[in-house]
Each structure stands twice: as C-alpha cells, then as structure tokens.
Amino acid sequence: MRSRDGSNYFLLTICFLIFYHSLALNASEYLISYRYVVKDSILYNEKLQISKAMTKCNGSLYDSIILKDDTNDIKKAILKNSEIFINFIHKLGIEVKHRDKTINSIYTGTTILTLKTTCFKVDFNENLVKITALK
C-alpha cells in the first residue's frame, strides 16, 4: 500500500522531466551554414549564414554546445565565441574539398570547408545560449 504521509518524490520527478524536455522542444529553430575558403595558405573568404527556420525542422537532437552571451542574438553569440563554434561544427561533419595545381613551377592550392545547411535548436537563457544540432 502507498503511504499517505505526503511523499511526492515520484510526482516531482515526473514534473521535472516534463519541464526539462519542454525547454528543448520550445527552443527556436535556425538554419545555419558555414563556408571557409583558403587559397595559397591565406584566408580568402569566410561566410556564416543564419536564418530562422520557416517550417518545423524534423530530426532528433544530436549534439549541443553552450555559449556564454548576454544578448538574445544568435549571430552575435556565435561571432563572440567563434573558435568554440567552429570546433563544434567540425565534430558535426564538415565537407572538405582540396584542389591544387602547378603551372610553370608555380603551385596554387585551394581548400574549401563547407557545413551544409543544418537545422539547430537554439535556447536563450539569462547568460547562456544552448545550440543543439538536429540529425
């Protein structure tokens, strides 16, 4: 028999789990793509594109990162913590294309790193931004 002494541990656990998962489900969805071009060992072009998703993104939560930022702007948060974010997207899988050629004993090499457009869930808290990739 269940005791009637007011023990609500199980009920509190269920409420906490529902609340915790609702935070991830109510996060804003963004589409992010990144392209980085190096030509002859010099950074030639770097492009980060961020847009809010027009439709709901499908997929399961894959990996997440937490960035420190006090604004509610994802682009400012990523630019402020760019090295951490670039390491994060390298883990997700980035496409690398390398092309080199030699003409008249002059070497030319080009490397292009591309993160295809990927959907991310972004949750803004007081001083933190949680970015979660969907797979």
KAGIRA-V378663 format. One record per residue. N is the residue number from 0. RES is the residue in three letters. SS is DSSP state (H for helix, E for strand, - for the rest). Layout:
n:N res:RES ss:SS
n:N res:RES ss:SS
This chain:
n:0 res:MET ss:-
n:1 res:ARG ss:-
n:2 res:SER ss:-
n:3 res:ARG ss:-
n:4 res:ASP ss:-
n:5 res:GLY ss:-
n:6 res:SER ss:-
n:7 res:ASN ss:-
n:8 res:TYR ss:H
n:9 res:PHE ss:H
n:10 res:LEU ss:H
n:11 res:LEU ss:H
n:12 res:THR ss:H
n:13 res:ILE ss:H
n:14 res:CYS ss:H
n:15 res:PHE ss:H
n:16 res:LEU ss:H
n:17 res:ILE ss:H
n:18 res:PHE ss:H
n:19 res:TYR ss:H
n:20 res:HIS ss:H
n:21 res:SER ss:H
n:22 res:LEU ss:H
n:23 res:ALA ss:H
n:24 res:LEU ss:H
n:25 res:ASN ss:-
n:26 res:ALA ss:-
n:27 res:SER ss:E
n:28 res:GLU ss:E
n:29 res:TYR ss:E
n:30 res:LEU ss:E
n:31 res:ILE ss:E
n:32 res:SER ss:E
n:33 res:TYR ss:E
n:34 res:ARG ss:E
n:35 res:TYR ss:E
n:36 res:VAL ss:E
n:37 res:VAL ss:E
n:38 res:LYS ss:E
n:39 res:ASP ss:-
n:40 res:SER ss:-
n:41 res:ILE ss:E
n:42 res:LEU ss:E
n:43 res:TYR ss:E
n:44 res:ASN ss:E
n:45 res:GLU ss:E
n:46 res:LYS ss:E
n:47 res:LEU ss:E
n:48 res:GLN ss:E
n:49 res:ILE ss:E
n:50 res:SER ss:E
n:51 res:LYS ss:E
n:52 res:ALA ss:-
n:53 res:MET ss:-
n:54 res:THR ss:-
n:55 res:LYS ss:-
n:56 res:CYS ss:-
n:57 res:ASN ss:-
n:58 res:GLY ss:-
n:59 res:SER ss:-
n:60 res:LEU ss:E
n:61 res:TYR ss:E
n:62 res:ASP ss:E
n:63 res:SER ss:E
n:64 res:ILE ss:E
n:65 res:ILE ss:E
n:66 res:LEU ss:E
n:67 res:LYS ss:E
n:68 res:ASP ss:-
n:69 res:ASP ss:-
n:70 res:THR ss:-
n:71 res:ASN ss:-
n:72 res:ASP ss:-
n:73 res:ILE ss:H
n:74 res:LYS ss:H
n:75 res:LYS ss:H
n:76 res:ALA ss:H
n:77 res:ILE ss:H
n:78 res:LEU ss:H
n:79 res:LYS ss:H
n:80 res:ASN ss:-
n:81 res:SER ss:H
n:82 res:GLU ss:H
n:83 res:ILE ss:H
n:84 res:PHE ss:H
n:85 res:ILE ss:H
n:86 res:ASN ss:H
n:87 res:PHE ss:H
n:88 res:ILE ss:H
n:89 res:HIS ss:H
n:90 res:LYS ss:H
n:91 res:LEU ss:H
n:92 res:GLY ss:-
n:93 res:ILE ss:-
n:94 res:GLU ss:E
n:95 res:VAL ss:E
n:96 res:LYS ss:E
n:97 res:HIS ss:E
n:98 res:ARG ss:E
n:99 res:ASP ss:E
n:100 res:LYS ss:E
n:101 res:THR ss:E
n:102 res:ILE ss:E
n:103 res:ASN ss:-
n:104 res:SER ss:-
n:105 res:ILE ss:E
n:106 res:TYR ss:E
n:107 res:THR ss:E
n:108 res:GLY ss:E
n:109 res:THR ss:E
n:110 res:THR ss:E
n:111 res:ILE ss:E
n:112 res:LEU ss:E
n:113 res:THR ss:E
n:114 res:LEU ss:E
n:115 res:LYS ss:E
n:116 res:THR ss:E
n:117 res:THR ss:E
n:118 res:CYS ss:E
n:119 res:PHE ss:E
n:120 res:LYS ss:E
n:121 res:VAL ss:E
n:122 res:ASP ss:E
n:123 res:PHE ss:E
n:124 res:ASN ss:-
n:125 res:GLU ss:-
n:126 res:ASN ss:-
n:127 res:LEU ss:E
n:128 res:VAL ss:E
n:129 res:LYS ss:E
n:130 res:ILE ss:E
n:131 res:THR ss:E
n:132 res:ALA ss:E
n:133 res:LEU ss:E
n:134 res:LYS ss:-
